[in-house]
């Protein structure tokens, strides 16, 4: 996990020449100063990078507009993890648009430790390459899933609201039909 700090040697630009990374976690994204700094990391040119974890640790100092630019310039690999922001209730429209822009490249998505999250982006349905979606742990306020893409093969949900468990339960949940096309489902 690469922890960003407001100090020399700890900026996101330090990743620029690390071209053989396969897996990368970036923590404290609230310390990124601007979108130009994110571009200097050149993550989109790291061909071996297949697993990226993004985390914000201090939600008090976040700038939503900057966060959008950070996401736009990170360009996710095939596997993306979004974690660690207790104040996110829903994804803003800009995040919805971002998911649409990466729709053909993302095969795995994990959303976890977003304790206040009440809804997922409706644009998840457009992720045509998405095969695995993991939600949780600690997504306790999520009560409903959006329509999910036909490409999805695995759905794992844990640590969610009891209402979600009830709605999608295997033995007659009222919304089970929305996920019936997914071969492997685990909700607990």
N, C-alpha and C positions, 0 to 999 in steps of 0.2 A: 504494500500500500504506500503510495507516494503522497506524503502529507505536505500540502502547499502552505507556505508561511510568507509573511511579509518580511523576508530577509534574503540576502544574497545567497544564491545556491539552492533556494527552495521554491523558485518560481516554476510555473508550468513549462516555460521555455527550456528548462533543463532537460526535458524529454526529447528535444529536437534530434539529437544524433543517436538516440537509442533505437536503432532500426530493427533489432532482432527480438523485440518484445513479442511474446505470444499472449501474455495475460498482464493486465494492468489495472490497478485500482488507484483512483485519484480522490483524495479526501481533502476536506476544507476548501471546496470550490468557491466559497464566499471570499477567499483571498485573491481571486483573479481580478486584476485591475481593469482590463478591457479585452474586447474581442481580438484585437491585434496580438495580444499576448498569447491567446489560445492558438492562433494560427501559427505562431512561432514553434509550437510543439510538433507540428507536422504529423499529427496522428493519422490523418487520412492517407499518408504515404507509407505507413508502416504495414506492409503487406502481410506480415506474419501475425499481426495483432488480431486475435479472434475473440477475446474476452475482455470487456471493459466494464469496470465498476465505477460509478460516479456517486460521490457523497458530499453532502453539505453538513457541517457540524454545528455552525452557529447561525441559527435562523434570524437572529436579531439584526445582523448586519447585511442581510441579503438585499440585492437589487434585482427585482424581477426582470427588468429589461436587459440587464447584463446577463442574467442566467439564460435568457433566450439566445443571446449571441454566443454564449459559451456552448450551449447545446448545438447550435447551427454549425459552429466551427470545429466541434469535436468529431463529427461524422462517425457514427458508431460502426464497429465491426459487426460480425454475425451475431455476437452475444452481448447483450447490454443488461447491466444491473443498475437500477435506480433505487437509492436507499437514503435513509437517515434524515428526514425532515418532518418533524412532528406537527408542523403548522399547515402543511399542504392539505386542503380539503378536496380540491379537484384540480385537474390540469388546465391551465389557461388555454385560450384559443390558439395562442402561438405554439404551444406544445402539441396541440392537435395537428396543426399544419406541419410541424416538424416530423411527426410520425408519418404523415402522408409522404413527405419527401424521402424518407428512408424505407418506404414500404417494401421495396424489392430486395433489400439487403439483409434485413434483420431476421434471423431464424430462431433466436432464443431471447426472451425478455423476462427479467425478474424484477418485481416491484415489492420492496419490503421495508419494514421499519418506518412506515408512513402512518403513524397512529391515528391521525385525524382524517385520513383520506376517505371520502364518501363516494367518489365515483371515478371510474377509469375513463380514459379518452374514448369517445365513440369511434375515432379513427382507427382503433385497433383492428376493426373488421377489414380494413384496407391493407393490412400487413400481409401481403400475398405469399411471403416466404416464411412467415412465422410458423414454427413447428412445436415450440415448447413455450408455455406461459406459466410462470410461477408467481404466485401472489402470497405474500407473507413470508415470515411471521410478522406479527404486530401490524396488521392492517385491520384493526378492530372495528372500524366504523363502516367498512364496505358492506353494503346490503344487497347489491345487485351487480351483475356483470353486463357489459355492453354486448352487442352481437359480436361474435368472434369469427375469425377467418376460417374458411373451409380447409385451409392447409394445416390447421392446428391438429397435432397428434397427441400432445400431452398437456393436460391442465392440472396444476397442483395449486390448491388453495389451503392455507393453514393460518390459524390465528385471526380469523375474520369474525364478523358479527354473526350471532346465532341465526338471525333471519336469513342470511345468505345460505347457510347450511341447510335450513329448512326448505327454501325455495328450489334448491338444486339437488335435493337428496335423490338417491337412486330409486327408491321405492315410492315414487309418486309425487315428487316435489312439483309445485305449480309451474316452475320455469325449467324443468329438466329438459324439455324438448329443445330449448335454445342451445344446449351443449351436447345433445344426443349424437351429433356427427363426430365427436371427438372420441377416438378409440380408448385412450387411457386418461381416466379422471380420478382425482383424489381430492376430496374436500373434507377437511376436519379442523 
